[in-house]
Amino acid sequence: MTSTRISQRFRPFVDEFIDDLTTFSTGSYLNEDDKEFWEQPFNPAVLPELREIIDGFLAELDELPETPGREALTVVLTRFITAVETFNARHADAVIEPEEFEELNTLITRAVDATGFTPTHDEDDASGNAEDAQVSGDDDALPRFE
């Protein structure tokens, strides 16, 4: 692993993600005139729980061995995805919408990269052309939000 823990490295991402959701949920980005017909999409009081879920995911990645295997990552990612989806369902699927799921997928990709994980590659083909080497398994084998 790198000298900086994954949880520390991605703290700014998490801070911005939660801040953006807070802004959205409070309508603080709107002018007073725009708030006349505005309805709060969800209570911002639920956001500390979401932060805890995300922080827990990153802390789990911190605890993985250097260059973890696909199986270990799959367990951590599946637990994270399930926790986020369960959280969102408890709040009428109003907290995390497609745009936020994409941001969380970006977090997953970058955080997994930070673990040192690299997909295993088959040996070069008989021609010796590295471009023809195949990635073992499916590129999408690691879980992501859909």
Secondary structure, 3 states (H helix, E strand, C coil): CCCCCHHHHCHHHHHHHHHHHHHHHHCCCCCHHHHCCCCCCCCHHHHHHHHHHHHHHHHHHHHCCCCCCHHHHHHHHHHHHHHHHHHHHHCCCCCCCHHHHHHHHHHHHHHHHHHCCCCCECCCCCCCCHHHCCECCCCCCCCCCC
